[in-house]
Amino acid sequence: MATVSTLNPARFSVFKGIVKAMFVAYPTSIHSLRQPGSLLWIIFTLWIAKTVKNMIKRAYFHPLSHLPGNKLLSSTYFFTGIAGLSGRSHYFHPLGHKHYGKIFRFSPDIVSVTDKDMIKEILVTMDYPKSVIHEGFELNDQHNLFTSRHKEFHKNRRRLVAPAFGLQYLRALEPIMAECTQIAIDEIDNILKDPKAIKGGKILKPGQVDICSFMIRLSLDIIGETAFGQSFRMVKDNTHPVPKQLANTLKRCMQQTFNPWMKWFVPLDWSLVEFGAQRVKDRKLKGEAGRRADLLQYLIDAQAHERANGNGETGNDYDDMIAGKLTDKAVETEACVFLVAGSETSSTAMTFTIMYLVKNSDKLAKLREELDLATASNVPGALPTYDQIRNLPYLTGCINESLRLRPVAATGLPREVTEDVTMKGQFFPKGTILLAQLPQLHWSDEYFPQANQFIPERWIPGESPFPPVQDFTFYPFSAGTRNCVGKNYAMMEMRLIIAALIVRYDIGFVPRQRTDYIQYITTALATDSYIITMKRREPAREF
Ligand code: HEM
């Protein structure tokens, strides 16, 4: 297996050579630069003049220059590049909106939007395609469901993949999710008995558990089992190389999207794709004996079905890809996409939900009461079943409230305008990237009274102290044709895991911890850690 993305040694030595040569040539160059009329002086002056001319053009004479926004930021891609490197641009957008209002331009062709009607128009009514930003995340040289900007491709691929997330199929995944959750619970119990039993990470005080680490590892194991038919055993061993490689690669992808020069030095490591391809081959080789009710099986069956109905591949790789056919490569790629799109998203959302619960003990007590009632008939040791918890309003309210306050799409959703358009009296030329700022909408007191408070009751008709939540104000899973195909999967997983933890343990807040977050493709706590206290409940809910 290839190593984690590092500097490309050959290119790095070329780079070192250039830097060395620059140092040797430095005194001469500086001297030459200081001589008006010398060749270097002329080249440098022309370059500066061209850059300044382009910056002035973008800032004052661009079709978007009528929009509010900082002229310096709008004149160059430099600052978007820096933001892309840091993974923290979501901290900067609210400041921009506070200063400039619901629409502001912060890059030559990127405009941030928090206006409710415009967001609906961008995501739902006009259903604009994804932007060039998404292409930086294409894997296996293939368009895929998540990244593709091509409507026809997306329509075909979504038709083939979406049924895998239908309720009937998802119910078959419950035993897999339950088994992985039970393994996590056993590991938590081990750590509570002996803090040294921790798998990786630092040993914590007795009674403390890093719940963020558990959520990350558990959701990786679940997606490994359901998308590849093989757990990464991250909860048990925490040593599988693929998750780490993937996290590094996604970070690099995001950085390179905004800083294309990095591609020259830092190759991307797609070991994940090799891993995925091997799993697909293994499953196909086993034939009927290897059948399992999971996402991978669904993709393999869908491929066989298409072939049997004469809708299989033509043999021309490019045409097949553009048409969204389920080739072998496409099956491998989509299984990998599930891992990319379906692990950190769920784990972050669960960590934030638990973080809000431990910070709001009254809400935690109310959730516990609801769960205890719903699972009262369980024998000791049994995990809550999905039938027991799927319709619990307070549990759903807690998850919704956490997704509202900390949406996984922290930097907003970029969409590209396909033709010149005027929205809310503002002109946007073809090619403009509109960034639908979901977080700002979710945090608006106009739509969510006391917006910065964790109030699960607001989602429960009859219990809410506020008017009902309006349509098109809450987009944790996006909307339109590009909404999250894994929404039902994610809701099921989050409900099952959070219910299992709350029923089994008393959990509590540990003060003085960092809770800042970063976003490369999805959002995560910057430290990958959130510690809580946990204690087995005695004796009533002992199982
Ligand atoms: C709490 C968990 C999750 C959240 C908040 C979430 C959120 C989102 C959002 C906001 C999008 C739109 C992204 C964009 O427009 O750029 C999206 C798309 C997507 N999600 Fe999720 N997601 C979650 C879990 C999952 C899971 C578990 C899976 C799969 C197992 C998944 C698979 C996908 C895929 C494949 C897409 C692309 C769909 C398309 O364009 O047709 N997601 N998700």
Boltz pocket constraint, residues with backbone or C-beta under 6 A from the ligand:
constraints:
  - pocket:
      binder: B
      contacts: [[A, 145], [A, 146], [A, 147], [A, 158], [A, 337], [A, 338], [A, 339], [A, 341], [A, 342], [A, 343], [A, 345], [A, 346], [A, 349], [A, 408], [A, 409], [A, 413], [A, 414], [A, 475], [A, 476], [A, 477], [A, 478], [A, 481], [A, 482], [A, 483], [A, 484], [A, 485], [A, 486], [A, 487], [A, 489], [A, 490]]
      max_distance: 6.0
